Amino acid sequence: MHRAPCHILSLDIVDVTGVHVVDVGGRLHKHRLDRFGNYLELHDMMDDGADFQNANQNPEDIYAETLKAMDAEEGCLVEGTVIINKVPGNFHLSTHAFGQVVYMIYSNGRQLDFSHTVNHLSFGNDTQMKQIMQRFGERFVFDMDGTHIQQQSYIYQGQILANYYLDINQVDFFDKTEPVYKLYEGFKYRASKSILATMSAPAIFFRYELSPIKVKYDISFTQWNQYLIELCAIVGGLFTVAGIVESVLRNGIGLFSMGESDKNRMQ
């Protein structure tokens, strides 16, 4: 987030099973950035959400800190991991967890700038994804990496509502070359987007759906007996083809010879 203060940003998760988690914490963190992109401070998202919900920090204080950050043109880097179910849903960056503070900002005639860059977005276990690429040579292309949206380039008034649509495919590798078989789960995705103007609070939605088709690769050593069977099948096939070709040529030559003999008799 280029100019959105960390103080009022939250990441929420919603899916078709009824899950609705506001201000996700866990292994998610917010880094305050100055106007040049340098690190200022690290916030744990769960701690921020808990403080606000328990009223340990007064909304007036959050409002004052937010205005100060906006005047300094601070940005916010959100990084980490979240757990989602394998069902259609979305996770989104918004100000939903800080509605009272946002209302105070709007009442003061200010607007939020949700210009943003997606440095990296992937699904699955990072360690397993790296092992798949190293061991099996699989290459993953992450469509969202490097996506850059400047709010002023897309809308003239109001605020930004960004929707990213992610079609996720699971690609599994079952390694049978080790004494203990191991399954590696990988995920690929394709992305498309729509950028709209909204008169309500800005938000960035990542709407995902898991494809029902799963690709699975079995990696194993070829057994000697299987190798010999395949070799015999290849050799047998070559002899069969050679026999057919030889038979066709012999019959063709025989017919040609008979035709020449009949022609000589007629002469």
C-alpha positions in Angstrom: 0.0 0.0 0.0 1.7 3.2 -1.2 -0.2 5.8 0.9 -2.6 3.9 3.2 -1.6 4.0 6.9 -1.1 0.7 8.6 -3.1 1.9 11.6 -6.5 1.3 9.9 -5.7 -1.6 7.6 -7.1 -5.1 8.2 -7.2 -8.3 6.2 -10.5 -10.2 6.3 -11.5 -13.7 5.1 -14.9 -14.8 3.8 -15.9 -18.1 2.1 -19.0 -20.0 1.1 -18.9 -22.2 4.2 -19.9 -19.2 6.3 -16.4 -18.3 7.5 -16.0 -14.6 8.1 -12.9 -13.5 10.0 -12.3 -9.8 10.4 -8.7 -8.5 11.0 -6.9 -11.8 10.5 -3.8 -12.1 12.7 -1.4 -15.1 13.1 1.6 -14.8 10.9 0.5 -11.6 9.2 2.4 -8.4 9.9 2.2 -4.7 8.8 5.4 -2.7 8.2 5.1 1.1 8.3 6.9 2.7 5.4 8.0 6.2 4.8 7.2 8.1 1.6 10.4 6.6 0.0 9.5 3.0 1.0 11.9 2.7 3.9 10.9 0.7 7.0 9.6 2.6 10.0 8.0 0.1 12.3 6.5 -3.4 12.5 3.0 -4.1 13.7 1.5 -7.5 14.4 -2.0 -7.5 12.9 -3.6 -9.6 15.5 -2.3 -7.3 18.3 -3.6 -4.2 16.5 -7.0 -5.8 16.0 -7.2 -7.0 19.6 -6.2 -3.6 21.0 -8.9 -1.8 19.0 -11.7 -4.3 19.8 -10.9 -4.3 23.5 -10.9 -0.5 23.5 -7.3 -0.5 25.0 -6.6 2.1 22.4 -9.0 5.0 22.1 -10.4 5.5 18.5 -9.4 9.2 18.9 -5.8 8.1 19.4 -5.9 5.9 16.3 -7.5 8.7 14.3 -4.7 11.2 15.4 -2.0 8.6 14.5 -3.7 8.0 11.1 -3.9 11.6 10.2 -0.3 12.1 11.1 0.7 9.1 8.9 -1.4 10.5 6.0 0.2 13.9 6.3 3.7 12.2 6.2 2.5 10.1 3.1 3.3 6.9 4.9 2.7 3.5 3.2 2.2 0.0 4.6 3.7 -3.3 3.6 1.5 -6.3 4.5 3.3 -9.6 4.5 2.9 -13.1 5.9 0.6 -16.1 5.5 -3.0 -16.9 6.2 -5.0 -20.2 6.2 -8.0 -20.5 3.9 -10.4 -23.4 3.2 -10.3 -25.2 -0.2 -13.7 -23.6 -1.1 -14.6 -20.5 -3.1 -14.1 -17.3 -1.1 -12.1 -14.2 -0.8 -9.6 -12.4 1.4 -9.5 -8.6 1.2 -7.6 -5.6 2.5 -9.9 -2.9 3.8 -10.7 -0.6 6.7 -13.7 -2.7 7.9 -12.2 -3.3 11.4 -11.8 0.4 12.0 -15.1 1.8 10.8 -15.4 4.5 13.5 -12.0 5.9 12.7 -12.6 5.9 9.0 -15.9 7.8 9.5 -13.9 10.4 11.4 -11.4 10.7 8.6 -14.2 11.2 6.0 -15.9 13.7 8.2 -12.7 15.7 8.2 -12.9 15.9 4.3 -10.0 13.4 3.8 -9.9 10.4 1.5 -7.8 7.2 1.6 -5.5 6.3 -1.2 -5.5 2.5 -1.9 -2.8 2.6 -4.6 -0.9 -0.7 -4.2 1.7 -3.1 -5.6 1.5 -6.9 -5.1 5.1 -8.0 -4.7 4.2 -11.7 -4.4 1.2 -13.9 -4.0 1.2 -17.7 -3.9 -0.8 -20.6 -2.5 0.4 -23.7 -0.7 3.4 -24.4 1.5 6.4 -22.3 0.4 8.9 -25.0 1.5 7.1 -27.7 -0.6 6.8 -25.4 -3.6 10.6 -24.7 -3.5 11.3 -28.5 -3.2 9.0 -29.2 -6.2 10.9 -26.7 -8.3 14.3 -28.0 -7.2 13.6 -31.8 -7.3 11.3 -32.1 -10.2 12.0 -29.0 -12.3 8.5 -27.8 -12.2 8.1 -24.0 -12.8 5.4 -22.0 -11.2 4.3 -18.6 -12.6 2.6 -16.3 -10.1 0.3 -14.0 -12.2 -0.1 -11.4 -9.4 3.6 -10.8 -8.8 4.5 -7.2 -9.7 0.9 -6.0 -10.2 0.9 -2.2 -9.8 -2.2 -0.1 -9.4 -2.1 3.7 -9.1 -5.5 4.9 -7.9 -5.4 8.2 -9.8 -4.8 6.4 -13.1 -8.0 4.4 -12.7 -10.6 6.6 -11.1 -11.3 10.4 -11.2 -13.4 10.6 -8.1 -14.4 8.4 -5.2 -12.1 5.6 -4.0 -10.8 2.4 -5.4 -12.5 -1.0 -5.3 -10.0 -3.6 -6.8 -11.2 -7.1 -7.5 -8.7 -9.8 -8.4 -10.1 -13.2 -9.6 -7.9 -16.2 -9.0 -8.4 -19.6 -10.6 -6.3 -22.1 -8.6 -5.1 -25.5 -9.8 -3.6 -28.1 -7.5 -0.5 -29.9 -8.9 0.7 -32.9 -6.7 4.0 -34.8 -7.0 4.1 -38.3 -5.4 7.8 -39.2 -4.9 8.3 -43.0 -4.8 12.1 -42.8 -5.2 12.7 -42.5 -1.4 12.4 -45.3 1.1 9.4 -43.5 2.5 7.0 -42.2 -0.2 6.3 -38.4 0.1 3.6 -36.3 -1.4 4.4 -32.7 -2.4 1.5 -30.3 -2.9 1.8 -27.4 -5.3 -0.6 -24.8 -6.5 -0.8 -22.7 -9.7 -3.2 -20.0 -10.5 -4.4 -17.6 -13.2 -5.5 -14.1 -12.4 -7.7 -11.4 -13.9 -8.8 -8.1 -12.4 -11.3 -5.3 -12.5 -10.7 -1.9 -11.0 -13.8 0.2 -10.1 -14.6 3.5 -8.3 -16.7 3.4 -5.1 -18.2 6.0 -3.0 -17.9 3.8 0.1 -14.8 2.5 1.9 -12.0 1.4 -0.4 -11.0 -2.3 -0.5 -8.8 -4.8 -2.4 -10.5 -8.2 -2.9 -8.7 -11.4 -3.9 -11.5 -13.7 -5.0 -10.3 -17.3 -5.4 -11.8 -20.5 -6.6 -10.1 -24.0 -6.6 -10.4 -25.9 -9.9 -12.1 -29.4 -9.5 -9.3 -30.8 -11.7 -6.2 -31.9 -9.9 -3.0 -33.0 -11.7 -0.9 -35.7 -10.0 2.6 -36.9 -11.0 4.0 -40.2 -9.8 7.8 -40.2 -9.7 9.4 -43.6 -9.4 12.3 -45.8 -10.7 11.7 -48.2 -13.5 12.0 -51.8 -12.4 14.3 -54.2 -14.5 11.5 -56.6 -15.3 9.3 -53.7 -16.5 12.2 -52.3 -18.5 12.8 -55.7 -20.2 9.1 -56.1 -21.0 9.0 -52.7 -22.6 12.2 -53.4 -24.5 10.8 -56.7 -25.8 7.6 -54.9 -26.8 9.6 -52.4 -28.8 11.7 -55.1 -30.5 8.6 -57.2 -31.2 6.9 -54.1 -32.7 9.9 -53.4 -34.9 9.9 -57.0 -36.2 6.2 -56.9 -36.9 6.5 -53.6 -38.8 9.5 -55.0 -40.7 7.5 -58.1 -41.6 4.6 -56.1 -42.9 6.9 -53.9 -45.0 8.7 -56.9 -46.4 5.5 -58.7 -47.3 4.1 -55.6 -49.1 7.4 -55.2 -51.0 7.5 -58.9 -52.0 3.9 -58.9 -53.2 4.5 -55.7 -55.1 7.6 -57.0 -56.8 5.8 -60.3 -57.6 2.9 -58.5 -59.2 5.3 -56.3 -61.2 7.2 -59.4 -62.4 4.0 -61.1 -63.4 3.0 -58.1 -65.4 6.3 -58.0 -67.2 6.1 -61.7 -68.1 2.6 -61.3 -69.5 3.8 -58.4 -71.6 6.7 -60.4 -73.0 4.4 -63.3 -74.0 2.1 -61.0 -75.9 5.0 -59.6 -77.8 
